[in-house]
Amino acid sequence: MKWKQQLFGMKAYQPGKPIEEVKREFGLDEVVKLASNENPYGFSPKVKAFLETDSTNHAIYPDGYAQELRTAVAKHLGVKETELLFGNGSDDLIAILTRALLYPGVNTVMADPSFSQYSHNAEIEGAEVRKVPTKDGKHDLQAMLAAIDENTSIVWVCNPNNPTGTIVSDDELQNFLKQVPSDVLVVLDEAYFEYINAPEFKDTLHYVKEYPNVIIMRTFSKAYGLASFRVGYAYAQEDVIAKLDPVRGPFNNTVLSQKIAVVALEDQQFIQECRTKNENGKKQFVEFCNKHGLNYYPSQTNFILFEVKADSDVVFQEMMKRGFIIRSGNALGTPGYIRVTFGTEEQNSKFLTLLEEVLTEQGVFA
Ligand SMILES: *Cc1c(COP(=O)(O)O)cnc(C)c1O
């Protein structure tokens, strides 16, 4: 068959191992997944109550325009309904953006390491991928500017960055946006927006008003705890959204997920509570790293990438045997490090006790 040449050698996204599989493989009763930055507190109790009484007719196609959700998000952000695009998770938005703007002969600029789906989708479209090494885990925006040329179509700024958890400050971003050519789309992927607490990050929504080439992506998968429902959205000027909309699948959010997202958005108290608990989790990990002299990247997210001074794959395996699924740095382009999502206080304590045991076994604390 006449496959796209670039598909040869490509692999499907490698997600963290499913909990059930790990239970079976290691004969464990309880397994905790701290691998995909999901919310350990689940989702708003209001969503739970809604689900219990919901009587959605699933035989009917959803509203492709997601009117009710659109109205709710527009109100929440203080933007126009026509300035929003909804995706089946931000992953879908990434695919829509690349399908609309990338093709053989153009290139796309991103940080390295950063979220793998940018390059994955760009490769499928046959575009050239330009990866610019991060500096101390942070986007090197000067080097990214230097990588842009007349054939650059999209620049990705993952802010905060996955897997390092670091942010680009408002000053840096402002300076960057001033210099990016106006025909290059700048994607600000803010999947972890709700967890940011650094004063040097300022709300970015106003950049969309100032720059027609800026688009911001956020998601209900992380702090809102609705990863399984697959809802993400993008905010950009009306003309940009109008260009992207035909690329979107006609019914890319289910009826139920649209309803659920509206309910979740109304419960900002839940988000506040999760933010506070997340900060406490972060403290537990930072204290562990400081105590043991392990390097870590300052996180503005619900996960942390830190050094283990051992083979990351071995640590990954040993922690899995003990009932914790994490991400090995080897899979993320950061060998010698692991990425761990903050769990509940109890999960974090247990995890860190077991990690201490594993690292001792590995001779790290000799
Ligand atoms: C998790 C994540 C996404 C994808 O989120 P979905 O909305 O679930 O598709 C996008 N970008 C980054 C940086 C992420 O970490």
The ligand as an SDF file (V2000), in Angstrom:
LIG
                    3D

 15 15  0  0  0  0  0  0  0  0999 V2000
   -1.1260   15.6470   29.4860 C   0  0  0  0  0  0  0  0  0  0  0  0
   -0.6680   16.6590   28.5010 C   0  0  0  0  0  0  0  0  0  0  0  0
   -1.4070   16.9830   27.3650 C   0  0  0  0  0  0  0  0  0  0  0  0
   -2.5530   16.1490   26.8880 C   0  0  0  0  0  0  0  0  0  0  0  0
   -3.6600   16.2950   27.6070 O   0  0  0  0  0  0  0  0  0  0  0  0
   -5.0530   15.7570   27.0830 P   0  0  0  0  0  0  0  0  0  0  0  0
   -5.9160   16.9560   27.1800 O   0  0  0  0  0  0  0  0  0  0  0  0
   -5.4130   14.6670   28.0220 O   0  0  0  0  0  0  0  0  0  0  0  0
   -4.9220   15.2550   25.6860 O   0  0  0  0  0  0  0  0  0  0  0  0
   -0.9860   18.0100   26.5530 C   0  0  0  0  0  0  0  0  0  0  0  0
    0.1490   18.6600   26.8170 N   0  0  0  0  0  0  0  0  0  0  0  0
    0.9020   18.3580   27.8760 C   0  0  0  0  0  0  0  0  0  0  0  0
    2.1440   19.1130   28.1170 C   0  0  0  0  0  0  0  0  0  0  0  0
    0.5280   17.3440   28.7460 C   0  0  0  0  0  0  0  0  0  0  0  0
    1.3210   17.0120   29.7680 O   0  0  0  0  0  0  0  0  0  0  0  0
  1  2  1  0
  2  3  1  0
  2 14  2  0
  3  4  1  0
  3 10  2  0
  4  5  1  0
  5  6  1  0
  6  7  2  0
  6  8  1  0
  6  9  1  0
 10 11  1  0
 11 12  2  0
 12 13  1  0
 12 14  1  0
 14 15  1  0
M  END
$$$$
